Amino acid sequence: MSDTGIKMVVAVIRPDKLGDVKQALVEADAPSLTVTNVSGRGSQPAKKGQWRGEEYVVDLHQKVKIECVVADTPVDDVVEAIKDGAHTGEKGDGKIFVLPVEDAVQIRTGEEGPKAV
């Protein structure tokens, strides 16, 4: 991965690992992040349940989506921090995506580019 320019790191992880990932990102000098509760499916198997005599299938699992935009912090450090914080070794640990960011503008100051991040 390249450490040039502005990058957005998007990770989808287990909700119970959020605290560990936040701590790992602070230690990697990337404390700014956005967190969204999401649901989805991947390699984790569907679960069957029963409620009031009716059987149902849960194939969308609750996850947490983390978005972290970095310019000064090496993106490899951010990815490694998320991997370390979110890893359990079981199916459903999640995925990490790295995307280029064309530009950034800070609304309050009007700064653009890496200074806005």
N, C-alpha and C positions, 0 to 999 in steps of 0.2 A: 504494500500500500504506500501511497505517496503522502508525504507530510506537508505538501505545498498547498497554499490557499485555504479556503474555508471548507470544512467538511461537516456533514450532519451524520451522526451515528444514531441509528434507530435500532432499538433492541426490544424484543418481545420475550418476557420472562415470567416465571412463576411469581404470583403476588407475595408469597412468604419470603422471597429472596430480595425484595426491594430494599430493605434496610441494609443488607450486606452490600448491595450494589451501590447505594448512595454513599456508604462509608468508603468503599473502594475508589469511587470517583473523586471524593474529597482528597483522598491520599494521592491520587494521580493528578491533582491540581486542575480538575475539571468539575467544579461544584455546581455549575448551572445546568439545570435539566428541566424538562417538561414531562409529567407523568400522566398517563391516561389509562383508565380501566377499560379493557377490551375483552372480547371473547373470540375464540377461533379454534380451528382444528388443524392438526398436523399428524405427527407420528404417534401421538398419545392415543391409546385405544378408547373407544366409546364405552361409557358406563351405562349399565341397565339398572333401573330402579323400579320401585312400585309405590304408588300413592293411591290410597282409597280403592284398592283392588285393581287399579289400572297399571299396566306396565308401560314404562316410557324409557326412551334412550336419550342420554346426554352425550352429544358428540361435539358440542361447542364448549370448550373449557375456559374458565376465567383466567385471564392473563393481565399483565401490566405492560404497557408500551412506554418505553423511555426514549425521549429524543434529546440529544445533546449536540449542540453546535460548537465546534472548536476551531480556533485559528492559531493560537499561540501554543497550545498543548499538542504534542504529537498524537495523531489519531491512533497510532499503534498502541500507545499507552492507555488510551481511553478504551479501546477494544479489549485489551488485556485485563483491565480493571473490571469491566463488565463480565468477561468470561470467568474471572476468578470469583467474583461475588455471586454469580448466578449458578455456578456449577454444582450439581448434585450427582451427576453420573447416571441419571435415570432419563427415560423418554419424557419429553415435555419440558426440558430445561429451557428451550427457546432458541431464538436465532438473533444474529446481529447483522445489520446492513450498514454499509458506509456509502454515502452519497455526496457528490460534489454540490456545493452551494455557489450559485452564480454571483450573488451579491447579498449584502445585508445592510440594513439601515436602522440606526437607533432612533426611535421616534422622538425621545426627549431632547437629544442634542443635535440630531441631524447627521451624525457621523456615519460614514459609509465604509464598506469593506471590512477587513479584519479588525479595525479599531472599533467597529460597532458591536463586535462579538464580545 
